[in-house]
Amino acid sequence: MTDSIYRRAVVLGLLIAVGAFAIDMYVPGFAAIAQDLHTDPGTVQLSMTSFFAALAFGQIVYGPVSDAMGRRRPIFAGLGLFLVASAAAAFAPSIGTLIAARFVQGLGAAATAVVPMAVIRDQHTGPEAARLLSLAMASLSVSPILAPVFGGLLVQYTSWRLIFVVLIAIGVAVVAMVARFLPETLPPERRAAFRFVGILLTYRRLLVTRRFLAPILIASFAQAVLFVFISGAPFLFVSLHQLPPTVFGLLFAAHAICIIGASQFNAPLLRRFGTQKLIGAAAVVVSLAALTFAAMIFSGSTALWPLIACTLAIFLSLSQILAPAFLAAMEPFGSVAGAAAAIGAGMEFTCSSVTTLVMGLFADGTARPMAVAIALTACGTFAGWVYFIRTPERAAGTLPA
């Protein structure tokens, strides 16, 4: 049984990592892409925004589809889209083509982001679900730890286009692993009929159910903090602080080690302190660290290590927010796990894509837009926690008519 859990965690982690690789390996190439396609870093940033937007939209679709068709078929469909779009991105002749290819790539990656969450909820709840998700995150760690370093090496010594060739190879390998090791977890007798109106009604009921909405808002703001950093970090560290792509890749990997390593303590911490206390403490820390980071940027400080200390503290805190908040929203709604995962993940990526888009629109050649975005979204996690602790327990697990 234990071997089965570990094997499933590895498969789920690498499946989720498909989208993470498409983000983490791509980030070090921003400057090279801008130069090669004769555009500016702000426009290249839109290729990341289009990816986030597609992730948000795609997950809203894949969730209920997986409730109706089972978990495996949507995963394979998403991976197929991902492979085709990766090939298009590798040969993109212009930034417009790259932005479009990244959108389709995000649509494919959406399946690998949302369906594994429903797979976990199909078989586990509470601390056991947190344990499986933490183990999956350990497998996922191969992406943010190695991908930016490898991406930086590809950019510095070959071409940014080879990043997408590597993504194709990763996608093919994951298809083989899912086919061999991930069985169907939603048998036909537990599947829900796919009715468009019914899906919309389920989404509406979830969004007005405070027990679902409160933790999802926390998770959405927390993920926005993470993605603002991902989108803005190349400009901050490579363009402003002149770090080589390989060094930036190592720095990015250090942040990934923080968030993934700390997440391994989620299950015991949840057992000891409970969801609300754990998220509350982390929300306070991430807000203070983000405000300190913003104050340093606006003061004109050029010291690199204090900024890195703040961002590492932010990442450590996010590890105690992202998975616990999402699982807290999912747990009471097992009968609509796919739909709950879909609308929850869709809200997360919508918040992230809108925030990064606004940050790009206000780009002024400084790190101030990034600092403001991080501070506001970090404080949003605290505001969401205040909303969460005021949620009546009797609302748990019930959907209004």
N, C-alpha and C positions, 0 to 999 in steps of 0.2 A: 504493500500500500504506500509506504514511504517512497519507494523507488518510483512508483507511478506519479506521485505528487511532484517529485523533483523533475521527472522527465516532462510532465505537463507544464511545469513552471518554465523550463528551458524553452519549450516550443512557443508558449505564449509570450515569453519575454522577447524572443527573436522575431516573432510575428509583429509585436508592437514596435520593435526596433526598425522595421522597414521604413516607417514614416520618420522615425528619429534619425536614421542614417541619411534620409533625403534632406534633413535640416542640418544636422551636425557636420556632415562631410562637405556640404555646400557653402557654409558660412565663410570659411577662409578664402573662398574664391571671388568674393564680391569685387575687390579692386581689379583683379585680372579680367573678370567678365566685363566690367565697365570699360576697361582699356580696349579689349578685343572687339567689343560690339559698339564702340564709339559712343558711349553714353556716360552718365554720371552715376555715382554710387546711390543717390536717392532713387533713381529710376530702377536700378538693379534691385533695390530693396522692395520694389513693387512685385518682383517675381516671388519673393518670400510672402508678401501679403496675399497674392493670388493663391499660393499654396495653402495658407491658413484659411482663407475664405472657402476654398473647395473642401478642406477638411471639415469645416463647420457645416456646410450644406450637405456633403456626402453622408455624414454620420446620421443626420436626421432621416435619411432615406434607408440606409443599411440596417438601422436598428429594427424598425418594424418589419422589414423584409426578412430579417433573420428570425423574427418571431413566427413568421408564416412559413418560411421555407427551410428552417434549420440553420445551423451556424456555418457549416462547411461551404455550401455553394456560394453565399455572398463573399466569403473570404477568397475563394478562387477567382470570382469575378473581379474583385477589387485588385488582386495581385496581377491579373491579366491587364487591366487598365494601366496599372503602375508600370509594367514592363514596356508597353507600347509608348507611353508618354516619356519614359526615360530615354528611349531610342530617339524620339523626336527632339528632346532637349539636347541630346549629345550633338546633333547636327543643326541646331538652331542657327539660322543665318543672321538673325536680328534680335534685338531685345524684345520686340513685340511677340515674336514666335516663341522665345524662351518663356515669357510671362504666360502665354497660352498653354504651352507644354507643361509648365509647372502647375497650372490650374488643373489640368487633366490628371497629372501625377498625384495631386492632392486628393482628387476624387477617388482614385484607386487606393491611396493610403488610408482613406477614411475607414474603409472596411477593416483594415488591420488595427485600427485604433479603437473602434467601438465594439466590434463583435467579440474580441477576447474578454471584455468586461462582462458581457452577457454570459459567456462561457463560464467565467468564475462564479457569477451569481446563480447559474443553473445548479451548481453543486455545493456551494459554500456560502455561509453568512458569518457576520460578526468577526471575532479575532481570527477564525480559520480562513475567512476570505482575505483578511489583511495579511495573514501569513503567506497565502498563495500569491497574492499580488506583490508582496515584498520579495518573495523568491523570484517571481517573474521580473521584477525590477532589477534584481541582481544579474539576471541574464541580459536584460535590456542594457545594463551598464556597459556592455561591449561597444555599444554605439557611441554614447557621448564621451567615453574615455579614449577610444581608439580612432573614431571617425574624424574628429577635427584634426588630429595629428596626421593621419593618413591623407586627409584632404589637403592639408597644408603642404605636405610633401609633393603631392600630385601637382598642385598649383605652382609651387616654387621650381620644380624640376621638370615638369612635363607640360600638361595643359589642363585647364579646368574642365574640358569636355570629357576627359577620361573619368571624371567623377561619376558621370552618368553611366559609363560603361561598367564601372564597378557596381553601381546600384542595380544594373540589370543582372549581373552575376549573383548578387545577394538575393534579389527577388526570385530567381530560378531556384536557388538553394532552399529558400524558405518554402516555396511551393512543394518541393520534394519532402521537406520535413513535415509539413502539415498533412500531406497525403499519407505519410507513413505513420505518424505518431499522434495525431490529434483526431480522436473519434468524434462522432456527432454526439453532442450533449443535450440536444432538445429532440426527444422522440416525437413521431408524428401525432401521438395522442395528446401531447402537451402544446402543440402549435396553435397559434391564433390565426383566424381567417384574416386575409389581407383586404381590409376594407378602408378605402381612402378617408371617408367621412369618419369612420370609427377611429382611425389613427389620429386625425385632427382633434377629435373629442378627447382622446386619451392624452394628447399633448396639452390640450387646454386644461384638463383636470389636474395634470401634474404641475403645470405652471401656476395654478392658483392654490396648490396644496403646500402650505408653509413648511411642512416637514420635509418636503422635497426641495422647495425653492431656496430655503435659507442656506443649507450646506452647498448647494450648487452655485449660489452666488459667491460664497467663499472660495470654492474651487476655481471659479471663473476668474475672479480677481487675481488669485494666486498664479494661475497659468498665464495671465496677461503680464504679470511681473516677469515671469520666466521668459516669455517670448519677446517682450520688449528688450530684455538683456540680449537675447540671441540676435535680434535684428540690429541693435545698436552697438553691440560690443565690437564688431569689426571696425566701425568708424572710430570709436573711442580709443581702442588699443592699437589698431594698425595705422589708421590715418593720422590721428592726433598724437599718439605716443610713439609712433614709428616702430612698433614691434614687428619683426619678420613673421610671415605666415606660420612658420613652424613653431616659433615661440608662442604665438597666439594660440595655436592648436593645443600646445601643452597647458597653457593657462586655462583654456576652455575645458580641457580634460580634468583639470584640478577642481573646477567648479562642479563638474559632473560627478566626480568621486565624492564630493561633499554631499550632494543631494541624494545620491543613490546609496552611499554607505550609511548615512543617517537614517534612511528610510527602513533599513533592516531592523531598527529598534521599534518600529511602529506597533507591531503586535503586542509585545510586552508592555509598552507604554499605554496602549489602549486598555489593556486589562487592568493596569494599576490605577490610571487616572481617569479613564473614560474619554469619550470623544470630545465633549465640549471643553473640558479643562485643557486637554492636549492642544487642540486647535487654538484656544484662547491665548495660551502662553506663547505659541509660535507666532500668532498674529501680532501680538505686542512687539516681539523681537523684530519681526520683518518690517514693521512700520517704523520703528526707531532707527533701524539700520538704513532703510530707504531714505528717511528724512535726513539722516547724517550724510549720506551719499549726495543727495541733492544740494545740501548746504555747502559741501565741499566744491561741487561743480560750480555753483553760483558765486562762490567766493573767489573763483579764479585759481584755485590750488592746482599746481601741476605735479604734485607728489603722486607717484603711481601706487606705491604699496598701501597707503591708507585707503585709496579707492578700492583696491583689490580686497582688503580686509572687510570693507563694508559689503561688497558683493558676495564674498564667501559667507558672511553672516546671513545675508539674505537667502542664499541657497540652502544653508543648513536649516533655516526656519521653514522654507517652502517644503522640505521633505516631510515635515510633520503636519502639513496642511493638505497637500494635493490629494494623496490617496485616501487618508481618513475622511476628508470632507466628501469626496465622491462616493465612497462606500457608504457613508452615513445617509446620503441621499438615496442610494440604490436599495439598501437593505430592506425597507418595509414594503417594497413593490415588486416582489419576485414574480407575480403573475404577469407583469408587463416589463420584464427585465430588459428586453431589447429596446422597447420604446423609451424606457427610463434612461438607459445608457445613451441612446441616440440623442434625445433632447438635452440631456445633461452635457454630453460631450460637444454637441452642437453649440450650446450656450458658451461653453468654455472657449471654443475656437472662434466663435463670433466675437466675443469680448477681446480675444487676442488679436484677431485680424483688424477689427475696428481701431483698437488702440495703436497698433503698429502703423496702420494707414494714417491716422491723425498725426502720429509722431513724424512720419515721413513728409506729410504736407506742411508741417511747421519747421522742417529742417532749415537751419540757418548757418550751417558750417561750424556749429559748436555742439557740445554734448548736453546743452540745456534742455532741448525737447525730450531727450531720453531720460534725464534726471527727473523732470516733471512727471513724465508718464510712469516711471517706476514709483515715485513717491505717492501719486494719486491711487494707483492700483494696489499698492501695498497697504495704504490706509483703508482701501476698500475691503480688504480681507478682515480688518478689525471691525468695520461697520457691519459686515455680513455676520460676523460672530456675535455681535450684540443682538442682531435680529434673530440669530439661531437660538441663543439661550433664552429668548422670550417665547420660543415656540412651544405651545402646549403639548405635552406628551400624548394626550388623548387623540391628537391629530395624526399620530404615527400610523402609517400603514393604511390610511383611509383615503379614498379618492371621492371628492364631491360628485354628486350626480350631475 
